[in-house]
Each structure stands twice: as C-alpha cells, then as structure tokens.
Amino acid sequence: AGMMGKNKSSLKLKSGGNGSSAPAAAEGWRYSIDFSSSNLQNATIKRGALHFVRRRRLVRHKIFDPSQLQADDIRLKCDHCDSEAIRDISDKLLEVLSIATLLQTDANHALTEAVIIRCKERLMDELTPSIGGGGMSSLPPYLRKVDPPTRVHTLCTELDKFPDKTTSLLSKSAYNSMFNRQDVIRDGLSDRMGEISARYMSREERDELARLMIRHVDTPDFVLHCNKAKCGEGCEYSPTPCPNHGCDVRQSRKHMERHDAMCGYKTVDCTNKCGERIPKNRLKLHLAQSCELRDASCPFRFMGCPAVVLAKDCPAHLADGAGGHLLLVAAHMEEYGEQIKDMQQRM
C-alpha cells in the first residue's frame, strides 16, 4: 500500500446472498468455522454446515502524491538530491519502522497488517515536520541550530527515537518491550526489514520520502541538492551508474570519482607486472593462483625438492630436474617399503 493520497476501493460491498458458493467465491468470500487465526487462514470458498464465519478482503489503494506533503516551491527544486543522503535516510526509515513493528508483535514476531498500518501512520506523522507538511515551513526545532552538512545525520539520530515513541502507545506489553527489546531486534530485525521492504514500504517509496526531507531541511542552503527546477542529468546530484563492468552502484555524479577509486570492480594492473588487468576484488586471487610471475613451489616439494620458481618457469624446472625428482620419489618409495615391512612384522 502507498502512504498518502487519493483512496479508492477495489471491491464494492454487496449484501450477502443465499449462501451459494459460486457467486460468493466470485465476490471474494471465504468461510471458516470460527474467528481463530488458524481457521481464518484455512478458510474455503465452499460453505459447509459448520461454517459460521464469512469474510473477504477488501483492498484500498493509496496513491502517493508528494504535492500533498510539500509546497511546490521547495518540492520542485532539484530533480535528484544527494544519493548518499537519500540512502542514509531511506535505510533509517526501514530500520526504525521494522524495530517499531517488532516491539508490537508477539514472541513469534508475526507481523499483522493492523500493526504495520498503525506504525506506518505514526511514522508519517513523525516525518511531517521534517518534510514541511501540515503548513510547517520552518525546520523542526532540533535542526535549527545544526550546520547544514550535518542535518541528515541529526535527522537520522532523531529517527532512532521513533520505536520508543511507539512502544508506549501501541505495544501489547511495555514490560516485554523494555526487557526483551535487544533480543527481539537481534533475532528478527533482518527478516522484518526484508518483509516490510517487499510488501509495505518499498525502496522507491522510502527514497522519495528521503528526497522530500532533504529538500526541506536543505533549503535554502542547498548543500545536498541544487536550487534549480528541472535540472536534469547535468546536475551534480544526478544518479550516475558506475562505469566498471559488474558494478550495479548508482550514485550522484559528485561522488562517482570517490566511488570509482574504491570500487572492487575497477580493473587494475597486476602488482607483479605480469601484463594482465584484473578487477580489484579479484587481485588477491589472481596473485595467489593464476599470475605467471608469482612464486611457486616445486610440485615435488613433499618429496624433498626445495625449489621455488616463478609459476611460468615451473614446467622448465620439472623438465630439467626430472632425473633428480625420480631419485627423490624412489627414495621415498624405499622408505615407505621399510615402514610397511616394519608394521607387518609387528602384526
């Protein structure tokens, strides 16, 4: 479901019929014995003699409309915003919403739609001052004395308080939340974040919220976005794909030079100067296993050959030292024969 906007029902309510299964099934009705969770989950489309409960799911679509959250004179500045700031806020939104829902659920961490809807609505209320919604054109008090470059960090720190704010209002047991919080977060946070991101608050939605927040808290300083409307791909904050093959990172153009220097997919020259170019994240493997100029021990080292040669010279070493290697093998075979004879005598 989206966050805010125009609502419309995808199913029209109809009065119950005479109990026949075909029309009911077409209208989405399911039957169960009672209201227990197990029976509701196993509800059938065919009504039986013991089925006293009839239910169906009605879907309400919500269309995300940023113009309802922020004034156009702020919202329409810069098409992009700083990619690193977007990522930090987007990840933090998912984290705090996931923690909040974990603290409202039972020991099995089963997420219900009632819980996620309440928590998400409360989160949106919490974000309103940071977005500039509800007629709040000025910054939230905790950001007014903060330097523009550090406002996103301060904003994320403030968002960390959100789960505690929901505990007193929404939790089934404040006592359990107080004493089991760390255990709950450790055991279920990763799975819960994946579930919420997939079903209830997508990356696209979180990123758009992050852009709205950045435009509000960064105006009129313009440290994290530009002051031009429809700035397009020429903007320094325009998301740019990494040019290195295999890397799927997209960052603001202003950060791409730094990313390129750190990117594991960037091809570099072999440090042994063998002439090959290898992705940086495979350089160690190349040096250890495939570089022709690496040091390689003789394959007969376990037989006693101490030679260490360049990998490319190993075939020549084996050819030139074939006689000596055969003598080493013969000596070891003789030694093994004596050991076998000694064991047989002891048996």
C-alpha positions as CSV (number, residue, x, y, z in Angstrom):
1,A,0.0,0.0,0.0
2,G,1.1,3.5,-0.6
3,M,1.4,6.2,2.0
4,M,-1.0,9.0,1.3
5,G,-3.2,10.3,-1.4
6,K,-6.5,9.5,-3.0
7,N,-8.3,6.4,-1.9
8,K,-10.4,4.1,-3.9
9,S,-11.9,0.7,-3.1
10,S,-11.1,-2.1,-5.5
11,L,-14.2,-4.1,-4.4
12,K,-17.8,-2.9,-4.0
13,L,-19.6,-4.1,-0.9
14,K,-22.6,-6.3,-1.7
15,S,-25.2,-7.8,0.6
16,G,-24.9,-11.5,1.4
17,G,-26.8,-13.9,-0.9
18,N,-28.4,-17.1,-0.2
19,G,-25.2,-18.9,0.7
20,S,-24.5,-20.4,-2.7
21,S,-20.7,-20.9,-3.1
22,A,-20.3,-19.8,-6.8
23,P,-21.4,-16.2,-6.5
24,A,-19.7,-15.9,-3.1
25,A,-16.4,-17.2,-4.4
26,A,-16.6,-14.7,-7.3
27,E,-17.1,-11.9,-4.8
28,G,-14.1,-13.0,-2.7
29,W,-16.0,-14.6,0.2
30,R,-14.3,-17.3,2.3
31,Y,-15.9,-19.5,5.0
32,S,-14.5,-20.8,8.3
33,I,-15.7,-22.4,11.5
34,D,-14.8,-19.5,13.8
35,F,-12.5,-16.4,14.1
36,S,-9.4,-18.3,15.3
37,S,-6.3,-17.4,13.3
38,S,-5.7,-21.0,12.1
39,N,-9.3,-21.3,10.8
40,L,-9.3,-17.9,9.1
41,Q,-6.1,-18.8,7.3
42,N,-7.6,-22.1,6.1
43,A,-10.9,-20.6,5.1
44,T,-12.5,-22.2,2.0
45,I,-14.6,-20.9,-0.9
46,K,-17.2,-23.6,-0.3
47,R,-19.6,-23.1,2.6
48,G,-20.0,-26.1,4.9
49,A,-22.6,-27.0,7.5
50,L,-20.3,-25.9,10.3
51,H,-19.1,-22.7,8.8
52,F,-20.4,-19.9,10.9
53,V,-18.0,-17.2,9.7
54,R,-17.9,-15.5,6.3
55,R,-15.2,-12.9,5.4
56,R,-13.5,-11.4,2.5
57,R,-10.6,-9.0,2.0
58,L,-11.3,-5.5,0.7
59,V,-8.3,-3.7,-0.9
60,R,-7.9,0.0,-0.7
61,H,-5.3,1.6,-3.0
62,K,-3.5,4.7,-1.9
63,I,-1.7,6.8,-4.5
64,F,1.5,8.5,-3.4
65,D,1.2,12.2,-4.1
66,P,4.2,14.3,-3.0
67,S,2.4,17.6,-3.7
68,Q,0.1,16.8,-0.7
69,L,3.2,16.7,1.6
70,Q,5.3,19.6,0.5
71,A,4.9,23.1,-1.1
72,D,5.9,23.2,-4.8
73,D,8.5,26.0,-4.3
74,I,10.5,23.5,-2.3
75,R,9.5,20.2,-3.8
76,L,10.3,21.2,-7.4
77,K,13.9,22.3,-6.7
78,C,16.4,19.7,-8.0
79,D,15.2,16.5,-9.7
80,H,17.7,14.3,-7.7
81,C,19.3,15.2,-4.3
82,D,22.4,13.7,-2.9
83,S,22.5,9.9,-3.3
84,E,24.3,9.2,-0.1
85,A,21.9,11.3,2.0
86,I,19.0,9.6,0.3
87,R,20.4,6.2,1.1
88,D,21.1,7.0,4.7
89,I,17.6,8.3,5.4
90,S,15.9,5.6,3.3
91,D,17.8,2.8,5.2
92,K,17.0,4.5,8.6
93,L,13.3,4.7,7.8
94,L,13.2,1.0,7.1
95,E,15.2,0.2,10.2
96,V,13.1,2.2,12.7
97,L,9.8,1.1,11.2
98,S,10.9,-2.6,11.4
99,I,12.0,-2.2,15.0
100,A,8.8,-0.5,15.9
101,T,6.7,-3.3,14.4
102,L,8.9,-5.9,16.2
103,L,8.1,-4.3,19.5
104,Q,4.4,-4.5,18.8
105,T,4.3,-8.2,17.9
106,D,4.2,-11.5,19.9
107,A,7.1,-13.8,20.6
108,N,6.8,-15.4,17.2
109,H,7.3,-12.0,15.5
110,A,4.2,-12.5,13.3
111,L,3.5,-9.2,11.6
112,T,-0.1,-8.2,11.1
113,E,-1.5,-5.6,8.8
114,A,-3.0,-3.8,11.8
115,V,0.4,-3.4,13.4
116,I,2.2,-2.2,10.2
117,I,-0.6,0.3,9.3
118,R,-0.6,1.8,12.8
119,C,3.2,2.1,12.9
120,K,3.5,3.4,9.4
121,E,0.8,6.1,10.0
122,R,2.6,7.1,13.2
123,L,5.9,7.3,11.3
124,M,4.3,9.5,8.7
125,D,3.1,11.8,11.5
126,E,6.6,11.9,12.9
127,L,8.1,12.8,9.5
128,T,5.7,15.7,8.8
129,P,7.8,18.4,10.4
130,S,10.9,17.2,8.6
131,I,9.1,17.3,5.2
132,G,7.5,20.6,5.7
133,G,4.0,19.2,5.6
134,G,1.0,20.5,7.5
135,G,1.9,24.1,6.8
136,M,5.2,23.8,8.7
137,S,7.5,25.8,6.6
138,S,10.3,26.2,9.2
139,L,12.7,23.5,10.3
140,P,12.0,21.3,13.3
141,P,13.5,22.7,16.5
142,Y,16.2,20.1,16.8
143,L,17.6,21.1,13.3
144,R,17.5,24.8,13.5
145,K,20.9,25.2,15.2
146,V,22.6,22.4,13.3
147,D,25.1,23.1,10.5
148,P,23.6,22.2,7.0
149,P,26.1,19.4,6.2
150,T,25.3,17.5,9.4
151,R,21.5,17.8,9.3
152,V,20.9,14.4,7.7
153,H,23.0,12.8,10.5
154,T,21.0,14.7,13.1
155,L,17.8,13.7,11.4
156,C,18.7,10.0,11.4
157,T,19.6,10.3,15.1
158,E,16.2,11.7,15.8
159,L,14.5,8.9,13.8
160,D,16.3,6.4,16.1
161,K,13.9,7.6,18.9
162,F,10.8,6.6,16.9
163,P,10.4,3.0,18.1
164,D,10.5,4.1,21.7
165,K,7.7,6.6,21.0
166,T,5.5,3.9,19.6
167,T,6.1,1.5,22.4
168,S,4.0,3.4,25.0
169,L,1.1,3.9,22.6
170,L,0.9,0.7,20.6
171,S,2.7,-2.2,22.3
172,K,0.8,-5.1,23.7
173,S,3.2,-5.2,26.7
174,A,5.5,-2.3,27.6
175,Y,7.2,-4.6,30.1
176,N,8.2,-7.1,27.3
177,S,9.4,-4.3,25.1
178,M,11.5,-2.9,27.9
179,F,13.3,-6.2,28.8
180,N,13.3,-8.1,25.6
181,R,14.0,-5.3,23.1
182,Q,17.6,-6.2,22.2
183,D,16.7,-10.0,21.9
184,V,13.7,-9.1,19.7
185,I,15.8,-6.8,17.5
186,R,18.7,-9.3,17.2
187,D,16.5,-12.3,16.4
188,G,14.1,-10.7,14.0
189,L,15.3,-7.4,12.5
190,S,16.8,-8.7,9.3
191,D,13.8,-10.7,8.3
192,R,11.4,-8.0,9.3
193,M,13.2,-5.4,7.2
194,G,13.0,-7.7,4.2
195,E,9.3,-8.3,4.7
196,I,8.4,-4.6,5.1
197,S,10.6,-3.5,2.2
198,A,9.0,-6.1,-0.1
199,R,5.3,-5.6,1.0
200,Y,4.7,-2.4,2.9
201,M,7.4,0.3,2.3
202,S,9.4,-0.2,-0.9
203,R,12.8,1.3,-1.6
204,E,11.2,3.7,-4.1
205,E,8.7,5.0,-1.5
206,R,11.4,5.5,1.1
207,D,13.7,7.2,-1.4
208,E,11.0,9.6,-2.4
209,L,10.3,10.4,1.2
210,A,14.1,11.0,1.7
211,R,14.1,13.4,-1.2
212,L,11.3,15.4,0.3
213,M,13.0,15.5,3.7
214,I,16.3,16.6,2.1
215,R,14.7,19.4,0.0
216,H,13.0,20.8,3.2
217,V,15.9,20.6,5.6
218,D,18.5,21.7,3.0
219,T,16.6,24.8,1.9
220,P,17.9,27.5,1.4
221,D,21.5,26.2,2.0
222,F,21.5,23.8,-1.0
223,V,24.3,21.6,0.3
224,L,22.6,18.3,-0.6
225,H,20.6,19.4,-3.7
226,C,20.6,22.2,-6.2
227,N,18.3,25.2,-6.4
228,K,17.2,24.7,-10.0
229,A,13.9,23.2,-11.1
230,K,14.1,20.5,-13.8
231,C,17.9,20.4,-13.5
232,G,18.1,17.2,-15.5
233,E,21.1,14.9,-16.0
234,G,23.6,17.8,-16.0
235,C,23.1,18.3,-12.2
236,E,26.0,17.2,-10.0
237,Y,23.4,15.2,-7.9
238,S,22.1,13.3,-10.9
239,P,22.4,9.5,-10.3
240,T,25.1,8.0,-12.4
241,P,25.8,4.3,-12.9
242,C,29.3,3.1,-12.1
243,P,31.3,2.6,-15.3
244,N,33.0,-0.5,-14.1
245,H,31.7,-3.8,-15.5
246,G,29.8,-5.8,-13.0
247,C,29.1,-3.0,-10.5
248,D,25.5,-2.0,-10.1
249,V,26.1,1.1,-7.9
250,R,24.3,4.3,-8.9
251,Q,25.5,7.5,-7.1
252,S,25.3,11.2,-7.5
253,R,27.8,12.3,-10.1
254,K,29.7,14.3,-7.5
255,H,30.5,11.1,-5.6
256,M,31.4,8.9,-8.6
257,E,35.1,9.8,-8.6
258,R,35.5,8.7,-5.0
259,H,33.4,5.6,-5.6
260,D,35.5,4.7,-8.7
261,A,38.7,4.8,-6.6
262,M,37.2,2.3,-4.1
263,C,35.1,0.2,-6.5
264,G,36.0,-3.5,-6.3
265,Y,35.1,-4.0,-10.0
266,K,37.6,-1.4,-11.2
267,T,40.3,-3.1,-13.3
268,V,43.9,-2.6,-12.2
269,D,47.3,-3.8,-13.3
270,C,48.7,-6.9,-11.7
271,T,51.1,-5.8,-9.0
272,N,53.6,-8.4,-10.2
273,K,53.5,-6.7,-13.6
274,C,52.6,-9.8,-15.5
275,G,50.7,-7.7,-18.0
276,E,47.1,-8.7,-17.0
277,R,44.4,-6.3,-15.8
278,I,42.1,-7.7,-13.2
279,P,39.1,-6.4,-11.2
280,K,40.4,-5.1,-7.9
281,N,38.2,-7.5,-5.9
282,R,39.9,-10.5,-7.7
283,L,43.5,-9.3,-7.5
284,K,44.4,-11.4,-4.4
285,L,43.0,-14.5,-6.0
286,H,45.0,-13.8,-9.2
287,L,48.2,-13.3,-7.3
288,A,47.7,-16.5,-5.3
289,Q,46.5,-18.8,-8.1
290,S,46.9,-17.6,-11.7
291,C,49.6,-15.0,-12.0
292,E,52.5,-16.3,-14.1
293,L,55.0,-14.2,-12.1
294,R,54.0,-15.5,-8.7
295,D,56.4,-17.6,-6.7
296,A,55.5,-21.3,-7.0
297,S,57.0,-24.2,-5.0
298,C,58.0,-27.3,-6.9
299,P,55.2,-30.0,-7.1
300,F,57.7,-32.4,-5.6
301,R,58.2,-30.3,-2.5
302,F,56.6,-33.1,-0.4
303,M,59.3,-35.4,-1.7
304,G,62.0,-33.1,-0.7
305,C,62.6,-30.7,-3.6
306,P,63.1,-27.2,-2.0
307,A,63.0,-25.2,-5.3
308,V,60.8,-22.1,-5.5
309,V,60.5,-20.7,-9.1
310,L,58.2,-18.4,-11.0
311,A,55.0,-20.1,-12.0
312,K,55.8,-19.7,-15.7
313,D,59.2,-21.4,-15.2
314,C,57.7,-24.4,-13.3
315,P,57.4,-26.6,-16.5
316,A,61.0,-26.0,-17.4
317,H,62.1,-26.8,-13.8
318,L,60.2,-30.1,-14.0
319,A,61.8,-31.0,-17.3
320,D,65.3,-30.0,-16.3
321,G,65.1,-31.8,-12.9
322,A,63.2,-34.9,-14.0
323,G,66.1,-37.2,-13.0
324,G,66.5,-35.7,-9.6
325,H,62.8,-35.8,-8.9
326,L,62.7,-39.5,-9.8
327,L,65.5,-40.2,-7.3
328,L,63.5,-38.4,-4.7
329,V,60.4,-40.5,-5.5
330,A,62.5,-43.7,-5.4
331,A,64.0,-42.8,-2.0
332,H,60.5,-42.1,-0.6
333,M,59.2,-45.4,-2.0
334,E,62.0,-47.3,-0.4
335,E,61.3,-45.5,2.9
336,Y,57.6,-46.4,2.7
337,G,58.6,-50.0,1.9
338,E,60.7,-50.2,5.1
339,Q,57.8,-48.8,7.1
340,I,55.3,-51.3,5.7
341,K,57.7,-54.2,6.4
342,D,58.1,-53.0,10.0
343,M,54.4,-52.8,10.5
344,Q,53.8,-56.3,9.1
345,Q,56.5,-57.7,11.5
346,R,54.7,-56.1,14.5
347,M,51.4,-57.5,13.4
